[in-house]
Amino acid sequence: MDFNRPKHLNGGQSQALFYHLATMAGLEVWTEYSVTLTAEGWAKPHWTRFDAVIVHKDEIIAIVECKDRKWMLAYQRRQKRHDEPIEQEQRYLAYGLPLYFVNDEADIHQTIELLYALRETVNAAMAQRQWPEVRK
């Protein structure tokens, strides 16, 4: 049976490709990661499952969402118009972590480069962190 490569990746395909390429680049990636957040001004905690999180030295340093082409085009239009973030984006940004959206292979490669640089920045910051003295 011939394989007809799709023109565009769906969310699941982009997530699988992101995971493969990011782990090959040496990043620690956890997919379908669930958390609950309670933020100021929220009536109740919000349960969220991220498509992927990037972990470095037992700390989550970034969130990655893998979307289909239609969603990405709508997102890019909202950004150009400077629209308010959608509810999902607002919830994710409440965690205070960098948030990346990826769809196609070019997005994924570019995001991996950015995440690798972020990991090096986090490494440098951790190395320079000065812990307060403990006084007895």
C-alpha positions as CSV (number, residue, x, y, z in Angstrom):
1,M,0.0,0.0,0.0
2,D,1.4,3.4,-1.0
3,F,1.8,6.0,1.8
4,N,0.4,9.4,0.9
5,R,2.1,11.9,3.2
6,P,-0.4,14.5,4.4
7,K,0.2,18.1,3.5
8,H,-0.3,19.3,7.1
9,L,0.1,17.6,10.4
10,N,-2.8,17.2,12.9
11,G,-2.2,17.8,16.6
12,G,-1.3,14.2,17.4
13,Q,1.2,13.9,14.5
14,S,2.9,17.2,15.5
15,Q,3.1,16.1,19.1
16,A,4.7,12.8,18.1
17,L,7.1,14.5,15.8
18,F,7.9,17.2,18.4
19,Y,8.6,14.5,21.1
20,H,10.9,12.5,18.7
21,L,12.9,15.5,17.5
22,A,13.2,17.2,20.9
23,T,14.4,14.0,22.7
24,M,16.8,13.4,19.8
25,A,18.1,16.9,20.5
26,G,18.7,16.0,24.2
27,L,15.7,17.7,25.8
28,E,13.7,16.0,28.5
29,V,10.1,16.0,27.3
30,W,7.0,14.8,29.1
31,T,3.9,14.5,27.1
32,E,0.3,14.7,28.3
33,Y,1.4,16.2,31.6
34,S,-1.5,17.0,34.0
35,V,-1.5,19.7,36.7
36,T,-4.0,21.7,38.8
37,L,-3.6,25.4,39.3
38,T,-5.3,27.8,41.7
39,A,-4.6,31.4,40.8
40,E,-5.7,34.7,42.4
41,G,-9.1,35.7,41.2
42,W,-10.2,32.2,40.2
43,A,-13.2,30.8,41.9
44,K,-11.9,27.2,41.7
45,P,-8.8,25.3,40.8
46,H,-8.3,24.5,37.1
47,W,-7.1,21.1,36.0
48,T,-5.0,21.3,32.8
49,R,-3.2,18.8,30.7
50,F,-0.3,20.1,28.6
51,D,0.6,18.4,25.3
52,A,4.2,18.5,26.5
53,V,6.4,20.1,29.1
54,I,10.2,20.5,29.0
55,V,12.0,19.5,32.2
56,H,15.5,20.5,33.3
57,K,17.0,19.4,36.6
58,D,13.5,18.4,38.0
59,E,12.0,21.8,37.0
60,I,9.5,22.5,34.3
61,I,11.0,25.2,32.2
62,A,8.5,25.4,29.3
63,I,5.1,24.3,28.0
64,V,4.5,23.2,24.4
65,E,1.1,22.8,22.8
66,C,0.8,20.9,19.5
67,K,-2.0,22.2,17.3
68,D,-3.4,21.5,13.9
69,R,-2.9,24.0,11.0
70,K,-6.4,25.5,11.2
71,W,-5.9,26.4,14.9
72,M,-2.5,27.8,14.2
73,L,-3.8,30.1,11.4
74,A,-6.5,31.4,13.7
75,Y,-3.9,31.9,16.5
76,Q,-1.7,33.9,14.1
77,R,-4.6,36.1,13.0
78,R,-5.5,36.8,16.7
79,Q,-1.8,37.8,17.4
80,K,-1.7,40.2,14.4
81,R,-4.9,41.9,15.6
82,H,-3.6,42.0,19.1
83,D,-6.7,40.2,20.4
84,E,-6.9,39.0,24.0
85,P,-5.6,35.5,24.6
86,I,-8.1,32.7,24.5
87,E,-9.1,31.0,27.8
88,Q,-6.7,28.1,27.3
89,E,-3.8,30.4,26.6
90,Q,-4.7,32.6,29.6
91,R,-4.7,29.5,31.9
92,Y,-1.4,28.3,30.5
93,L,0.2,31.7,30.9
94,A,-0.9,31.8,34.5
95,Y,1.8,29.3,35.2
96,G,4.4,31.9,34.5
97,L,6.3,29.6,32.1
98,P,7.2,30.2,28.4
99,L,4.5,28.8,26.2
100,Y,5.2,27.6,22.7
101,F,2.7,26.5,20.0
102,V,3.9,24.2,17.2
103,N,2.3,22.6,14.2
104,D,4.5,21.8,11.3
105,E,8.1,20.6,11.0
106,A,9.5,24.1,10.6
107,D,7.7,25.3,13.8
108,I,9.0,22.2,15.6
109,H,12.7,22.7,14.6
110,Q,12.6,26.4,15.4
111,T,10.9,25.7,18.8
112,I,13.5,23.1,19.7
113,E,16.3,25.6,19.0
114,L,14.6,28.1,21.3
115,L,14.1,25.5,24.0
116,Y,17.7,24.4,23.8
117,A,18.8,28.0,24.3
118,L,16.3,28.4,27.1
119,R,17.7,25.3,28.8
120,E,21.2,26.8,28.6
121,T,20.0,30.1,30.0
122,V,18.3,28.3,32.9
123,N,21.5,26.3,33.5
124,A,23.5,29.6,33.7
125,A,21.0,31.1,36.1
126,M,21.1,28.0,38.3
127,A,24.9,28.1,38.4
128,Q,24.9,31.8,39.4
129,R,22.1,31.4,42.0
130,Q,23.5,32.4,45.4
131,W,21.8,30.7,48.3
132,P,21.3,32.8,51.5
133,E,23.5,31.9,54.5
134,V,21.9,29.9,57.2
135,R,22.5,31.6,60.5
136,K,22.4,29.6,63.8
